[in-house]
Amino acid sequence: MTIAIIVAMDKELASISKVLTQPEEITVNGFKYHSGYYADKKLILHKCGIGKVNAAVGASVLIQTFKPDYLISSGVAGGIDKDIKVMDVVVSDLLVYHDAYVGEEGEGIDIVNPFNVDETLLNAAKEVQKENPCIKIGTICTGEQFITERNILESIKDKYPKGLAVDMESCAIAHTCKILSTPFISFRIISDTIGAEQHVEEYKNFWNTLAENSFHILLKYLETIK
């Protein structure tokens, strides 16, 4: 089984790549990948960069180059639900673009429809959730901005009441995976929350003190996938 994991930033890549056995760096047409094994599975890791275009291009080239059985988007996200805390893990059951609008005549166009995730990957997340209550399953909302204003976060929550987190890549990857018929799920660790008075500082503190310990649940998840 080959599982591709796509991340946006070097810090996220480092947290996962250090556990690989038989590690190897591969460069294909200028795109760099980290290959290796974990839990009897071959992993292909790729840092695509931040934002929807980087995410879509990175996922597309990765899928066409390595043809993975599954693709997982991993990394951090901001929480937009009052019950979500820093270090919680939000696993997508739906993905939406929170910044897409094509007018009233645009209903039915892909970018304004939610994207589903693979049932096998979602069931594996539910298994891990039984022993890890910090895992929350819900909607991840993607847009082309790092949001620092609470009123914007609240407006996204109003539009998507089941939304638990916001990021800048997941829905674009889900969209790409739908086009390329690749099973997908997003697995995001919460770095800052809507309820914090200074959530930008909360985000910085996450990377300074917490991030290294927060990716162990992703590893447990990888062990669970059949």
Secondary structure, DSSP 8 states (H G I E B T S, - for coil): -EEEEEESSHHHHHHHHTT-EEEEEEEETTEEEEEEEETTEEEEEEE--SSHHHHHHHHHHHHHHH--SEEEEEEEEEE-STT--TT-EEEEEEEEETT----GGGTTSGGGS-EE--HHHHHHHHHHHTT-TTEEEEEEEE-SS----HHHHHHHHHH-TTEEEEESSHHHHHHHHHHTT--EEEEEEEEEETT-TTHHHHHHHIIIIIHHHHTHHHHHHHHH--
